[in-house]
């Protein structure tokens, strides 16, 4: 059992970590919601203990993000005396329970254990079966839909390619939904988001005593996905040392846990995805050619959103409907000029950028229809340097200094004040970051 503790009060994090350790329960700590979001993306947890009020991203927003992303682990909300109404709201949003400060750590540990033990393991770890997000009537998306319907029942391994944000996981889920194992779990792991020294144990699991700290058996994702689909996202980031083991799994349909000797059969369907050119990686010796051919049984390439602009109105309508439900809003659509602005924007961040733009517009609009003035269509930070410059509509209210300051604050929150890691994420030197912190008077 592994718990994530998210609270901006260090003493609460330390107390809970100590009490969980006394019960033999492993835990990680995060001092704010953005940091917890980063950790949830890169590691697997059995439950989340989260404070309601935190800087950067509060507990309620974190729960909403988890719900949208398909996390199904139990969540216990920590609420102060005056926050009971918010705690009740958190329960409606998906929290499993809440406790009021000050609380008895021993009672809270019991509550955590009961919640985890009463939750079926498969429901904890498998991604929630969402309504289909596969939206689009362009010729490109219609072609992809026909491929999915042909290959899904076959069980063939599929390789999905495309830029970041194009919806590779959505396509993987669509393959799963149309397959013969659609009633089984859909497990997803971002290869690039897991430290190399943890990746093998996450995939294969381990036996008790396999290494220092392995005080109990851990079931890996290959086993947990049995009877369903395992989605290996960003497969191009997989280290060479592990590629040969993945190849063997694909060939033999068997795994061995770390520290174990028994080979166990697995029957998970494998779907992989990458935003990199695997053929080029093979030529450079960074990706095994035999593994590439094993994965590349069926190739599905998702074109960037700027090459299928006719899908933007449908995607925009779907996103509005989604956030209307999540945020309790009643946005009915877009003005003609707003929709035209969306269709003309390059969206180098693809569907993910479109979703961010619309979510922000829904929050700041004063009416029930989104106008062009509500849209923040800044030039995408993901824009490729070789791409031609295109005119974009930059709102006067948001200066470059505001954008830079927000990016720095969010990066620092995600890395809990670690300036070295925040600087790496921002693509600047640590010295430059320190200078910017002083320039903007940032005090976390």
Rosetta blueprint (number, residue, H / E / L):
1 X L
2 X E
3 X E
4 X E
5 X E
6 X E
7 X L
8 X L
9 X L
10 X H
11 X H
12 X H
13 X H
14 X H
15 X H
16 X H
17 X H
18 X H
19 X H
20 X H
21 X H
22 X H
23 X L
24 X L
25 X L
26 X E
27 X E
28 X E
29 X E
30 X E
31 X L
32 X L
33 X H
34 X H
35 X H
36 X H
37 X H
38 X H
39 X H
40 X H
41 X H
42 X H
43 X L
44 X L
45 X L
46 X L
47 X E
48 X E
49 X E
50 X E
51 X E
52 X L
53 X L
54 X L
55 X L
56 X L
57 X L
58 X L
59 X H
60 X H
61 X H
62 X H
63 X H
64 X H
65 X H
66 X H
67 X H
68 X H
69 X H
70 X L
71 X L
72 X L
73 X L
74 X E
75 X E
76 X E
77 X E
78 X E
79 X E
80 X L
81 X H
82 X H
83 X H
84 X H
85 X H
86 X H
87 X H
88 X H
89 X H
90 X H
91 X H
92 X H
93 X H
94 X L
95 X L
96 X L
97 X E
98 X E
99 X E
100 X E
101 X L
102 X L
103 X L
104 X L
105 X H
106 X H
107 X H
108 X H
109 X H
110 X H
111 X H
112 X H
113 X H
114 X H
115 X H
116 X H
117 X H
118 X H
119 X L
120 X L
121 X H
122 X H
123 X H
124 X H
125 X H
126 X L
127 X L
128 X L
129 X L
130 X L
131 X L
132 X L
133 X L
134 X L
135 X L
136 X L
137 X L
138 X L
139 X H
140 X H
141 X H
142 X H
143 X H
144 X H
145 X H
146 X H
147 X H
148 X H
149 X H
150 X H
151 X H
152 X H
153 X H
154 X H
155 X L
156 X L
157 X L
158 X E
159 X E
160 X E
161 X E
162 X L
163 X L
164 X L
165 X L
166 X L
167 X L
168 X H
169 X H
170 X H
171 X H
172 X H
173 X H
174 X H
175 X H
176 X H
177 X H
178 X L
179 X L
180 X L
181 X L
182 X L
183 X L
184 X L
185 X L
186 X E
187 X E
188 X E
189 X E
190 X E
191 X H
192 X H
193 X H
194 X L
195 X L
196 X H
197 X H
198 X H
199 X H
200 X H
201 X H
202 X H
203 X H
204 X H
205 X E
206 X E
207 X L
208 X L
209 X L
210 X L
211 X L
212 X L
213 X L
214 X L
215 X L
216 X L
217 X L
218 X E
219 X E
220 X L
221 X H
222 X H
223 X H
224 X H
225 X L
226 X L
227 X L
228 X L
229 X E
230 X E
231 X E
232 X E
233 X E
234 X L
235 X H
236 X H
237 X H
238 X L
239 X L
240 X H
241 X H
242 X H
243 X H
244 X H
245 X H
246 X H
247 X H
248 X H
249 X H
250 X H
251 X H
252 X H
253 X L
254 X E
255 X E
256 X L
257 X L
258 X E
259 X L
260 X L
261 X L
262 X L
263 X L
264 X E
265 X E
266 X L
267 X L
268 X L
269 X E
270 X E
271 X E
272 X E
273 X E
274 X E
275 X L
276 X L
277 X L
278 X H
279 X H
280 X H
281 X H
282 X H
283 X H
284 X L
285 X L
286 X L
287 X L
288 X L
289 X H
290 X H
291 X H
292 X H
293 X H
294 X H
295 X H
296 X L
297 X L
298 X E
299 X E
300 X E
301 X E
302 X L
303 X L
304 X L
305 X H
306 X H
307 X H
308 X L
309 X H
310 X H
311 X H
312 X H
313 X H
314 X H
315 X H
316 X H
317 X H
318 X H
319 X H
320 X H
321 X H
322 X H
323 X H
324 X H
325 X H
326 X H
327 X H
328 X L
329 X L
330 X L
331 X L
332 X L
333 X E
334 X E
335 X L
336 X H
337 X H
338 X H
339 X H
340 X H
341 X H
342 X H
343 X H
344 X H
345 X L
346 X L
347 X L
348 X L
349 X L
350 X H
351 X H
352 X H
353 X H
354 X H
355 X H
356 X H
357 X H
358 X H
359 X H
360 X H
361 X H
362 X H
363 X H
364 X H
365 X L
366 X L
367 X L
368 X L
369 X E
370 X E
371 X L
372 X H
373 X H
374 X H
375 X L
376 X L
377 X L
378 X L
379 X L
380 X L
381 X L
382 X L
383 X L
384 X L
385 X L
386 X L
387 X L
388 X L
389 X L
390 X L
391 X L
392 X L
393 X L
394 X L
395 X L
396 X L
397 X L
398 X L
399 X L
400 X H
401 X H
402 X H
403 X H
404 X H
405 X H
406 X H
407 X H
408 X H
409 X H
410 X H
411 X H
412 X H
413 X H
414 X H
415 X L
416 X L
417 X L
418 X L
419 X H
420 X H
421 X H
422 X H
423 X H
424 X H
425 X H
426 X H
427 X L
428 X L
429 X L
430 X H
431 X H
432 X H
433 X H
434 X H
435 X H
436 X H
437 X H
438 X H
439 X H
440 X L
441 X L
442 X L
443 X L
444 X L
